[in-house]
Amino acid sequence: MLNVGVVTLFPEMFRAVTEHGVTGRAVDAGRLAIQCWNPRDYTQDRHRNVDDSPYGGGPGMVMQVAPVRAAIAAARAALPGAPVIYLSPQGRRLDQAGVETLAPAARLILLAGRYEGIDERLIELEVDAEWSIGDYVLSGGELPAMVMIDALARRQPGVVGDAGSVDADSFATGLLDYPHYTRPESIDGRTVPEVLLSGDHERIRRWRLKQALGRTWQRRPELIDRSRLSAEEQALLDEFLREQE
Ligand SMILES: NC(=O)c1ccc(N[C@@H]2CC[C@@H](O)C2)nc1
């Protein structure tokens, strides 16, 4: 059971994960819970302000400490002991290995910022870890938070129907995915590789491993350390590359 608290100005956005697909079913099955706390609900002023001008000048606004801190406190009360993760381009780059390190956590609090960001003292006082989903700037931390929720939910037992499919997930193997096909057998004259119609499961396993190795070598060579490949993997990669010549 993964229990996620989210501090966000846009709780409605999280319906994208609570009401759809694998994560929606995980919520229905009680394997995933997502609860949002909105800093705007913790403002004291009539205008319910959550942002203010930046010290030092410059464009945009900065999220104020007090409302966000109060929302985090409310989340902590509901999720005692949960680490607080702030999503930002300044964070550690999330990859499948990072997902694996976060996966054992039963509780997490995700802090999604808006505007130009949050007051640095919030990070110093409340944030346990900063994570980034990639080197690009987004309007808010909500989408990165949902990316993290989806990746972590898939690692919860029972969330992904066929457990084997999670193990075979690309990156779970450290490789890119092999090609997938389904009916019809021919589209615009393009047919399905006959090995996949053979019913020979060992041949199919080898073909898929060869494709994963070859595609990874061609598109993301840095993901392959040839010295760590098994004899079978080395042979399959060589075979793939010979066929490409
Ligand atoms: N690459 C990322 O994971 C990422 C995370 C957050 C973000 N934007 C928010 C808005 C203001 C500040 O909180 C940060 N952009 C990119």
The ligand as an SDF file (V2000), in Angstrom:
LIG
                    3D

 16 17  0  0  0  0  0  0  0  0999 V2000
   11.9820   18.7490  -14.2250 N   0  0  0  0  0  0  0  0  0  0  0  0
   11.1920   18.7000  -13.1470 C   0  0  0  0  0  0  0  0  0  0  0  0
   11.0650   17.6830  -12.4590 O   0  0  0  0  0  0  0  0  0  0  0  0
   10.4590   19.9470  -12.7870 C   0  0  0  0  0  0  0  0  0  0  0  0
    9.8590   20.0730  -11.5440 C   0  0  0  0  0  0  0  0  0  0  0  0
    9.1800   21.2590  -11.2230 C   0  0  0  0  0  0  0  0  0  0  0  0
    9.1470   22.2700  -12.1800 C   0  0  0  0  0  0  0  0  0  0  0  0
    8.5430   23.4640  -11.9650 N   0  0  0  0  0  0  0  0  0  0  0  0
    8.1580   23.9020  -10.6310 C   0  0  0  0  0  0  0  0  0  0  0  0
    7.4390   25.2210  -10.6980 C   0  0  0  0  0  0  0  0  0  0  0  0
    8.0870   26.1110   -9.7050 C   0  0  0  0  0  0  0  0  0  0  0  0
    9.0240   25.2920   -8.8900 C   0  0  0  0  0  0  0  0  0  0  0  0
    8.3620   24.7730   -7.7570 O   0  0  0  0  0  0  0  0  0  0  0  0
    9.3910   24.1380   -9.7820 C   0  0  0  0  0  0  0  0  0  0  0  0
    9.7200   22.1090  -13.3830 N   0  0  0  0  0  0  0  0  0  0  0  0
   10.3790   20.9760  -13.6930 C   0  0  0  0  0  0  0  0  0  0  0  0
  1  2  1  0
  2  3  2  0
  2  4  1  0
  4  5  1  0
  4 16  2  0
  5  6  2  0
  6  7  1  0
  7  8  1  0
  7 15  2  0
  8  9  1  0
  9 10  1  0
  9 14  1  0
 10 11  1  0
 11 12  1  0
 12 13  1  0
 12 14  1  0
 15 16  1  0
M  END
$$$$
